[in-house]
Amino acid sequence: MHNSAFNKLFNISMLMAALAVFLPAEAFAETNHIGAMANNLLNAVSSIPGFVAACSYLGGLVLAIMAIIKLKDHIEDPRQPLREAVVRFLIGGMLFALPIVFAAMRNTIDPNNTGIDPGGLTGFLNDIGDFFSDLFGDGLGTFMDEAMGVGGVLTNISMALKPLTGFLIGIAYIFGVVIGVTGIVKLKEHLLDPKQVQVFEPIKRFLAAGCFFALPAVISATRDTLNGGGGFSDFLLILIGLRGFSLGAGGEGLDGVFLGAISNIYTPMIMLIRIFSFLAGAALVMVGISRLLKTAQDGARGPSGIGTIMTFVAASALLSIGSMISSLTTTMFGWDDNLDFGTLAFSTGEAAVDVHLQNVYKGVVAFMTMVGMLSVVKGFFVLRASAEGNSQASIMAGVTHLVGGAIAVNLGALVKAVQSTLGLSVLS
């Protein structure tokens, strides 16, 4: 009866600790957009560690009392196993020192980062926030002038989505706390009954929790796997420089309206694609980490399955989307012809007509650049879906998106290659 009552109290305290991460200490502030909501979530999460620690102390106290009772039973009757008392003392001690245990989980993955505050687990929130801010940077922001029309709408969306990194921070913290606590519970179950619960059950939970607590290091490592530590946005700045600065205002006529519309949305669209790619890549990293909790029976979605491997590959590509597009276009056209804008080489004899033709050509090339970037992003998603076993996706479809996207981004170089093959001189 004593064991049953104490076990129930212990389980309730652990449930409170797990649910605590969903109970902010203060109400959300009024929000005007989704980015502000993400910031509110981050602020709410930063106030939770104290409550989680209190619940863990309660669980530790319950286990300490149970350990004393078990020790008393052993002293009175040596035939009663001493192991049960020792296990409860050990797990109770871990719960009393939960912040330090969480710090150990994180430092196992990222030993060079000491951002966790052992007294409250709030330091890592600031560290990870600084990491996201540094990764985004302001490189593209210098081109984000106040825009009107659809370009202004896209700019507003980008600025609203950027703070969603706070949402990722909150989710990573929640996952880390819940998985870490359940790992301690699994360790207790394993020590009490090794045949029922295998040792890898708590170990994989400790590793997954450590990865979530060390999310900046995991994302950096994932990004650099394909990127090789190169710049995140250099290629996107080149795209803006070659396309955006040469588009112009458009002028009169339908061609002028078309070019003006493309000029309005071009730079904001590149910024939006960049932010979306980063958020999607970071989310895929978190999905990949969660796969550590699965088993080999899950097949492609297991810890070492092809779906999990491709999840990290796709995440790496999306986190460094600029470098990926540069690699694809350079592979096809070589560095000398990479991102060759090209200009119309012929003349109709009428200057006004030539201007109209140039406007249409510039608008088409810039539009295809945007379409190409979107195609490359979709290609990585298709390849991952194919590896996951999705019957509606295939490797060929993913490769087609990547190749087609690279061609669309560098349409001028493709036209030059075709005209050289046919002996024409349309572009110069």
N, C-alpha and C positions, 0 to 999 in steps of 0.2 A: 504493500500500500504506500509505504514511504517512497519507494522508487518511482511508482507510477505518478504520484502527486508531484514529486520534484521534477521528473521528466517533462510533465505537462507544463510546469511553470517555466522550465528552461526553454522549451519550444516556443512558448508564448513570448518570452523575452527576446528570443532570436527573431521571431516574426516582427516584433515591434522595431527591432534594429533595422531589419530589411525594409519595412514600410516607412521608417523615419525619413528616408531620403526623398519621399514623395510629399512630405508635410513641411512646407516652408514656415519659418518662424514668424513671418509677417506677410501680409497680403501683398499681392502684386500691385505695382503702381499702374496708373492709367497709361495705356499705350495708344500710339497712333499708327504703328505699322508693325510688321512681323519682326523686324530687327529689334525694335524696342522690347517686344515680348521676349526675345531671346536674351537680351540683357537683363531683364527682370528675372528670368529663370536662373541666370548665373548668380545674380545677387541673392536669390532665395537659397540656392544650393550652398553658397558660401557660409550661410548661417546654420547649416544642418549638423556639422561635425560634433558639436557639443551634445546634441540630443542623441546622436548615434553612440557617442562614447558613454552617455548615461545608461543607455539600454545595454551596452556591452558590459558595463560594470554590474548591472543587475544580473545578467546571465552568468558573469563570473562569480558573483556572490552565491547564486543558486548552486553552481557547481562546487564551490568551496564547501558549502554546507553538506552537499551530498557526499563530497570526498571525506569529510570528517566522520559522517555516519558510517561510510564504508570502512574507514580506518578503524572505527570503534568495533564494527562487526568482525573485522579481521583479528583484532586483539582479543576479543572475547572468544572467537572461534577461528583458530589459525587455518582451518580448512577453507574458510572463505578467502577467495583470491585477493591478494594485495593489489593486483594490477588495476582493478576498478577504482580504487582510491587514488592511485598514482596518476591514472589517466585524467580523472576529474580535477586533480590539483593542477596538472599540466595545462589542460584546456582552459580552466578557470584563470590561470595566470596569463594565458594568451589574450583572453578577453579583457582582463584588467589592463593589459598593455597593448590594446588594440591599435592605437596610433603608431606605436613603434613597429608592430607587426606589419601594418600597412606600408610603413616606410621601408621595411625590409623587402616586401614584395616588389615595390617600385625600384629600389636600388639593385635588386637582382637583375632587372632588365636594363636599367640605366644607372650604373654605378657612379657615373660622373655628375649626376644631378642630385643635389641635396636640397631641393626646393620644398619637400614636405616638412611641415612643422609638426614634429612628433607630439606636440601638445594639442593640436587641433586640426591637422590636415588641411589648413587653409593656404599654406604657402604654395602648394602645387597649383592651385587655381590661378594665382597671380602669374606664376611661371608659364603655365600653358597659355594664358591670355597674351602674355608678352610674345610667346613663340608665334602664335597665329598672327599677331600684328606685324611682327618682323617679316613673316613669310609673305603676307600680302604686300606690305610696303606701299610706297606712294609712286612707284615708277609710272604706272599707267594713269595715276590720278592727275599728273601734270597735263594730260591731254583731255581731261574731263571738264571742259568749260561748261558753263551754264548753257544747256541746250533747250530748245523749244521743240514742240511737236512730238513725234514718236521717239526721236532721239532723247528728248527730255524724260519721257516715260521710262525708256530703257535705263537711263542713268539713275533715275529714282529707284527702280527695281534693284539695280546693282548695289546702290548704297544701302538699301533696306536688307538685302540678303547678306551683305558682308558681316553684320553682327551675328549671323546665325552660327558663327564659330562658338559663340557663347552657349548655344544650344548643344553643340557637340561636347563642349566642356562639361556641361551639366549631365548629359547622358553618360559620358565616360566615367564621371565620378559616381553616378548611381550604379552603373554596372560594376565598377571596381569594388564598391562597398558591399553590394549584395553578394557578388561572387566570392569576395574575400571572406565574408561571414559564413557563407555556406561551405566554403572550403574548410574552415575551422570545425564546423559541425561534422563534415565528412571525415576529418581527421579523428575526431572523437569516436565516430562509429567504427572506423577502421581499427583503431587501437583496442576497442572493446570486442570487436568481432572481425578479425582479419579475413576470415573466409567469406563473410557476407559482403564486405566493402573492400575492394582492392585498393592498394596503396596509391595507384595513379589517379584515383578519384579526387582526393584532396590536392595532390600535386598539380594536376592540370588546372584546377580552380585557382590555386595560388599563382600559377604562371599567367593565366588569363587576367586575373585581377591586377597583377603587376604590370602587364601590358597596357591595361586601361589607365592605370595611374601614371604610367610613363608614356602616355600617348604622343607627346611631342617627339620623343626619341624614336618611337616606332614609325611615326609618319615621316620623319626625316630619313630614316633608313630605307623605308619603302620608296620614297621619292627618288633617292639617290641610286637605287638599284638599277634603274634604267637611265636616269639622268646623269649619273656619274658625278654628281655634285655641281653640275653646271647651273647657270642662271635660270630662274624660273620664268621670267617674263621678257628676256632679251629679244627673243624671236618675235614676240607679240609687239614689242616696240618697233621692230623693223617693219612689221606688217603695217602698222599705223603710219610710220614714216614714209613708206613707199606708196601706200594707197591713199591714206587720208589727206596727206599734205598736197597731193597732186590732183585731187578731185576737183577742187574749185567750187564756186557757187552755182554753176550750171548755166545761167543766162536765160534767154527767152526761148519760147517754143516748148513742145512736149519733151524734147530731148533735155532741155534745161531743167524742166520740172523733175524728170526722172533722175538726172544727175544730182540735183539738189536734194531729193529725197534720200538717195543712197548716201550722200555726204552727211546728211543729218543723223543717220542711224549707224554708220559704219563703225566709228570709234566706240560708241556706247555698246554696240553689239559684241565687239571683241572683248570689252571689259566684262560684259555679262557672261560670255562663254567661259572666260577665265575663272570668274568667281564660281560659276556652277561646276566647272571641272574640279576645282579644288574641293568644294563641299562634297561632291560625289565621290572623289577619291578618298577623302578622309572617312566618309561613311563606309566605303568598301573596306578600308583598313579595320574599322570597328567590326564589320561583319566577319572578316577573316579572323580576327582575334577570338570572336565568339565561337568559331569553329573548333577551337581547342577543346571545348567542352563536349564535342561529339565523339563518336566511336568509329572504328574502322567499318562497322556494319552500315554506316551512312553512305558508303560508296564515294561518289565524286565530291560530296559535301562533307566528308570526314576530315579529320585533322591533316592528313597527308594526301587527300584526294585531289584529282586534277582540277575540280571546281574550286577548291580552296586555293590552290596554287595560282590559278588564273585570276582569282579574285584579287590577290596581291599584285599580280602583274598588271591588271587593269587599273588598280588603284595607283600604282607607280606611274603609269602612262598618263592618267588624268591629273595627278598632282604636278606633273611636269609636261603639260600639254603643249607648251610652246616648243620645248626641245623635241618632243615626239614629231610634231608637224615638220620641224626643220629637218629632222633625220629622214623622214619619208620623202620630202621634196628633194633633198640633196642626193638621196639614193637614186632617184629617178633622173634628175637633171644635172647632177654635179654641182659643186659649189659655185663655179663661175657663172652658170646660168640660173642659179637658184633665185627665185623671186624676181625674175626679169619682167618688169612692167610692160615694156614694149610700147611703141607708138606707131600709128598708121603711117606707112611709108609713101603712099600714093596721094595724089591730089586730083580733085575734080576740075580744077581751074577756077572754082568759085570759093573764095575765102570763107564766106558765110556757111556754105555747104560743108566745107572741111571742118569747121568748128562744130557743126551739128553732129557730124560723124564721130569726131573725137569725143564729144560728150557721151554719145551712146556707148562707144567702146570703153571708156573709162568706167561708166556706170556698170556695164556688164561684168568687167573684170573685178571690180570691187564687190559686186553682188555675189559672184562666184567664189570669191575668197571667203565670204561669210558662210556660204553654203558648204564649201569644202571643210572649213573648221568644224561645223556641225556634223558633217559626215564622218570625219575622223573620230570625233567623240563617240558617235553612235557605233562606229566600228569596234571600238574596245568593249562597249557594252554587249554587242552581238557575240564577239569572241568569248566573253565570259559566260554568256547565256548558253552558248554551244557546249562549253566545257562542263556546265552544270547539268547537261542532259536535256535541255529544252529542245523539243522536237521542232519548234518553229524557228530555231536559229541554227546556222551552220557556219563552219569555218570559212567556206567560200564566200558566204554573204558578208562576214566580218572583214575578210581581206578585200573584197570588192569595195566596201565602204572606205577602207583605209587608202587603197590605191586611187579610187575615184576622188576622195577628198584631197589627196595630195595633188592630183592633177588640177582640180578646181582652184586650189589655193595658188597654184603657179601656172595659171592658164596662158599667160603671155609666153612663157618658155615652151609650152606644148605647141602653141600655134607656130612659133619660130621653128621648132623641130619639124613639124609637118610641112611648112612651106619650104624648108631646106631640102626635104626629101623630094618634094614635087617640083623644085626649081622655081618657086614663086618668091615674091618680095612684098608681101602684104604689110609685115611689121619690120621696123628697124630698131 
